[in-house]
Amino acid sequence: MAAATTSDEDATTTASPTAPTAPVEDAPSPGGASRGATARARLAASFGRGDGSATPLPYLGTLVALVQASHPRQLVLTAGGVALAAFLAGRPLGEVALVLATVAVGQAVLGWHNDIVDAEDDARAGRPGKPLATGRLDVPTAWFAVAVGALALVPLAVANGYLAAVAYALSVAVGLVGNVVLRGGPLSWLPWAVAYALYPAYLSFGGLGGQHEGEAPTWALVALSAVLGVCVHVLRALPGLVQDNRDRRRHLPLRLAVRTGAPRLLVLTMVATAVVVGGLAAVGATLGLTA
């Protein structure tokens, strides 16, 4: 049978019963790979899979990477600790849940920002647990997460009351500044001390409703919280002392470790942390949260 011609626009195209046209997705690309395979590879890469297969849920890999980049251990410990303090202070469960959510979002923002700042150093050190360093998370996505978290933090913080919102916003702001400046020098402890010292004010001024106004915190709680922040700073820095020394950072934990040795510094800091936490509990039970 003679080949049938199509319309004038497709006059150059012929169809043959014995030579069916191959599907477009199986046509080889100039590089030798099919378009379908290329599309599947790109899709899998966007989902965080590099073996050419797609994950069951879209963007699951990105979500997992964002969770890992949020410093989840510190997030859980900090948010849980502040929420526990709110509960022990007699706050209703609804307010405790609000405190937990507010601090968790703030910690996630701090974690993402910290990994953005450290992305190059983490990649150079070959840290596999850092999604930005390994390429499982890109910097624009991390910045987008920071922006979304910051926007979500505003109504959450204000729901605790304006004064409490100011206290917690200052705490997060100090942490963000600390991610960029002072962290590599002898005053690396200062942002941690200031940020943690603001937690008692966040709790004492806080309540449910934007118009809520509490009272000033007990100064002993403020001082002990500042010391706790320094202890947390040392504990957080200990695992990375070797790489920090290679990067020529001379923060407080490294200076202390040079004098005492890292194992002894770990033991001393853990003991100091336990003493401070005990002191916080004792002051809270005797003097209370507010002055």
C-alpha positions as CSV (number, residue, x, y, z in Angstrom):
1,M,0.0,0.0,0.0
2,A,1.3,3.4,-0.8
3,A,2.1,5.7,2.0
4,A,-0.6,8.3,2.7
5,T,0.3,11.9,2.9
6,T,-0.9,14.2,5.7
7,S,-1.9,17.8,5.6
8,D,0.2,20.5,3.8
9,E,2.0,21.3,7.1
10,D,3.0,17.6,7.6
11,A,3.6,16.9,3.9
12,T,7.1,15.7,4.6
13,T,5.9,13.1,7.2
14,T,4.9,9.6,6.0
15,A,3.3,6.8,7.9
16,S,4.0,3.1,7.2
17,P,2.0,0.2,8.6
18,T,5.2,-1.9,8.9
19,A,7.3,0.9,10.6
20,P,5.3,2.3,13.5
21,T,6.6,5.5,15.0
22,A,8.5,4.9,18.3
23,P,7.0,6.6,21.4
24,V,8.6,10.0,22.1
25,E,9.7,9.0,25.6
26,D,11.8,6.1,24.2
27,A,13.5,8.2,21.6
28,P,17.2,8.4,22.4
29,S,18.6,11.8,23.3
30,P,21.8,13.2,21.8
31,G,23.7,11.9,24.8
32,G,22.5,8.4,24.3
33,A,20.0,8.3,27.1
34,S,16.2,8.2,26.6
35,R,14.2,11.3,27.4
36,G,12.1,9.2,29.7
37,A,15.1,8.0,31.6
38,T,16.4,11.5,31.9
39,A,13.1,12.8,33.2
40,R,12.9,10.0,35.7
41,A,16.5,10.8,36.9
42,R,15.6,14.4,37.3
43,L,12.5,13.5,39.2
44,A,14.3,11.1,41.5
45,A,17.0,13.7,42.2
46,S,14.4,16.2,43.2
47,F,12.9,13.7,45.6
48,G,16.4,12.9,47.1
49,R,17.0,9.6,45.3
50,G,19.9,9.0,43.1
51,D,19.2,5.5,41.8
52,G,16.7,6.5,39.2
53,S,13.6,5.5,41.2
54,A,11.1,7.8,42.7
55,T,10.1,8.0,46.3
56,P,6.6,7.2,47.4
57,L,5.8,10.8,48.3
58,P,6.9,13.8,46.3
59,Y,9.8,15.8,47.8
60,L,10.1,13.3,50.7
61,G,13.9,13.5,50.4
62,T,13.9,17.3,50.7
63,L,11.7,17.1,53.8
64,V,14.0,14.6,55.4
65,A,17.0,16.8,54.6
66,L,15.3,19.8,56.1
67,V,14.6,17.9,59.3
68,Q,18.2,16.8,59.5
69,A,19.4,20.4,58.8
70,S,17.3,21.8,61.6
71,H,19.6,20.3,64.2
72,P,16.7,18.0,65.5
73,R,18.5,16.9,68.7
74,Q,19.0,20.4,69.9
75,L,15.6,21.4,68.7
76,V,13.9,18.6,70.7
77,L,16.0,19.2,73.9
78,T,15.6,23.0,73.9
79,A,11.9,23.1,73.0
80,G,11.1,20.2,75.4
81,G,13.1,21.8,78.2
82,V,11.4,25.2,77.9
83,A,8.0,23.6,77.6
84,L,8.8,21.5,80.7
85,A,9.7,24.6,82.5
86,A,6.4,26.2,81.5
87,F,4.6,23.1,82.7
88,L,6.4,23.2,86.1
89,A,5.6,26.9,86.4
90,G,1.9,26.0,86.4
91,R,1.0,27.1,82.9
92,P,-2.1,25.4,81.3
93,L,-1.5,22.6,78.8
94,G,-2.6,24.8,76.0
95,E,0.0,27.4,76.8
96,V,2.6,24.7,77.3
97,A,1.8,23.4,73.7
98,L,2.2,27.0,72.4
99,V,5.6,27.3,74.1
100,L,6.7,24.0,72.6
101,A,5.6,25.0,69.1
102,T,7.1,28.5,69.3
103,V,10.5,27.3,70.6
104,A,10.6,24.4,68.1
105,V,10.1,26.7,65.1
106,G,12.7,29.2,66.4
107,Q,15.2,26.4,66.9
108,A,14.5,25.1,63.4
109,V,15.2,28.5,61.9
110,L,18.5,28.7,63.9
111,G,19.5,25.3,62.7
112,W,18.8,25.9,59.0
113,H,20.6,29.2,59.2
114,N,23.6,27.7,60.9
115,D,24.0,25.0,58.3
116,I,23.7,27.6,55.5
117,V,26.6,29.6,57.1
118,D,28.6,26.4,57.6
119,A,27.8,24.8,54.2
120,E,31.3,25.3,52.7
121,D,33.2,24.3,55.8
122,D,31.0,21.2,56.3
123,A,31.5,20.2,52.6
124,R,35.3,20.6,53.0
125,A,35.3,18.5,56.1
126,G,33.2,15.8,54.5
127,R,30.5,15.7,57.1
128,P,27.9,13.1,55.9
129,G,25.2,14.2,58.3
130,K,24.9,17.7,56.8
131,P,22.4,17.7,53.9
132,L,23.7,21.1,52.5
133,A,27.3,19.8,52.5
134,T,26.4,16.5,50.7
135,G,24.1,18.1,48.1
136,R,20.9,16.5,49.4
137,L,19.6,20.0,50.1
138,D,20.3,23.2,48.2
139,V,21.0,26.6,49.7
140,P,17.9,28.3,48.1
141,T,15.6,25.7,49.6
142,A,17.2,26.2,53.0
143,W,16.8,29.9,52.7
144,F,13.2,29.5,51.8
145,A,12.7,27.3,54.9
146,V,14.3,30.0,57.0
147,A,11.9,32.6,55.6
148,V,8.9,30.4,56.1
149,G,9.9,29.5,59.6
150,A,10.5,33.2,60.5
151,L,7.1,34.2,59.1
152,A,5.4,31.3,61.1
153,L,7.3,32.4,64.2
154,V,5.8,35.9,64.3
155,P,2.1,34.8,65.1
156,L,3.3,32.0,67.4
157,A,5.5,34.4,69.4
158,V,2.8,37.1,69.6
159,A,0.2,34.5,70.7
160,N,2.3,34.3,73.9
161,G,1.9,38.1,74.6
162,Y,3.8,41.0,73.2
163,L,6.4,41.2,75.9
164,A,7.1,37.5,75.7
165,A,7.2,37.8,71.9
166,V,9.8,40.5,72.1
167,A,11.9,38.4,74.5
168,Y,11.8,35.3,72.3
169,A,12.4,37.3,69.1
170,L,15.5,38.8,70.7
171,S,16.7,35.3,71.7
172,V,16.4,34.1,68.1
173,A,17.9,37.2,66.7
174,V,20.9,36.9,69.0
175,G,21.3,33.3,67.9
176,L,21.2,34.3,64.2
177,V,23.9,36.9,64.8
178,G,25.9,34.4,66.8
179,N,25.9,32.1,63.7
180,V,27.8,34.7,61.8
181,V,29.9,36.7,64.2
182,L,31.8,36.0,67.5
183,R,31.6,32.2,66.9
184,G,35.2,31.8,66.0
185,G,36.7,33.9,68.8
186,P,37.0,33.9,72.6
187,L,33.5,35.6,72.9
188,S,31.8,32.7,71.2
189,W,29.9,32.0,74.4
190,L,28.3,35.4,74.5
191,P,25.4,34.8,72.1
192,W,24.6,31.5,73.8
193,A,24.5,33.1,77.2
194,V,22.3,36.0,76.1
195,A,19.9,33.8,74.1
196,Y,19.4,31.4,77.0
197,A,19.1,34.3,79.5
198,L,16.1,35.5,77.6
199,Y,14.2,32.3,78.1
200,P,13.0,33.1,81.6
201,A,11.6,36.4,80.4
202,Y,9.8,34.6,77.6
203,L,8.2,32.3,80.1
204,S,7.5,34.9,82.9
205,F,5.9,37.5,80.5
206,G,4.1,34.8,78.5
207,G,0.5,33.7,78.6
208,L,-2.2,32.9,76.1
209,G,-3.3,35.9,74.0
210,G,-1.5,38.8,72.4
211,Q,-2.5,41.2,75.1
212,H,-1.2,39.1,78.0
213,E,1.3,40.8,80.2
214,G,3.2,38.9,82.9
215,E,5.9,39.8,85.4
216,A,9.7,40.1,85.3
217,P,11.6,36.8,85.8
218,T,13.6,36.0,88.9
219,W,17.2,37.2,88.4
220,A,18.6,34.0,89.7
221,L,16.9,32.1,86.9
222,V,18.2,34.6,84.3
223,A,21.8,34.1,85.6
224,L,21.6,30.3,85.7
225,S,20.0,30.2,82.3
226,A,22.9,32.2,80.9
227,V,25.4,29.7,82.4
228,L,23.3,26.9,81.0
229,G,23.7,28.5,77.5
230,V,27.4,28.5,77.9
231,C,27.4,24.8,78.9
232,V,25.3,23.9,75.9
233,H,27.7,25.8,73.7
234,V,30.6,23.8,75.0
235,L,28.8,20.5,74.6
236,R,27.7,21.3,71.1
237,A,31.2,22.4,70.0
238,L,33.1,19.4,71.5
239,P,32.5,16.9,68.6
240,G,33.8,19.3,66.0
241,L,36.9,20.6,67.8
242,V,39.4,18.9,65.4
243,Q,37.8,20.4,62.3
244,D,37.4,23.8,64.0
245,N,41.1,23.8,64.8
246,R,41.9,23.1,61.2
247,D,39.6,26.0,60.2
248,R,41.5,28.2,62.6
249,R,38.6,28.9,64.8
250,R,39.6,29.8,68.4
251,H,36.3,29.8,70.2
252,L,36.0,29.2,74.0
253,P,35.5,25.4,73.9
254,L,38.6,24.9,71.8
255,R,40.7,27.2,74.1
256,L,39.4,25.2,77.1
257,A,40.0,21.8,75.5
258,V,43.6,22.8,74.7
259,R,44.2,23.3,78.5
260,T,42.2,20.5,79.9
261,G,41.9,17.9,77.1
262,A,38.6,17.2,75.3
263,P,37.6,14.1,77.5
264,R,38.1,16.0,80.7
265,L,36.3,19.0,79.4
266,L,33.3,16.8,78.4
267,V,33.1,15.4,81.9
268,L,33.5,18.8,83.6
269,T,30.9,20.4,81.3
270,M,28.4,17.6,81.9
271,V,28.8,18.0,85.6
272,A,28.4,21.7,85.4
273,T,25.3,21.3,83.3
274,A,23.8,19.0,85.8
275,V,24.5,21.4,88.6
276,V,23.0,24.3,86.7
277,V,19.9,22.4,85.8
278,G,19.6,21.4,89.5
279,G,20.0,25.0,90.5
280,L,17.3,26.1,88.0
281,A,14.9,23.5,89.5
282,A,15.7,24.6,93.1
283,V,15.3,28.3,92.3
284,G,12.1,27.7,90.5
285,A,10.7,25.6,93.4
286,T,11.7,28.2,96.1
287,L,11.6,31.6,94.5
288,G,9.4,30.9,91.6
289,L,9.5,32.0,88.0
290,T,8.7,35.7,88.6
291,A,10.3,38.1,91.0
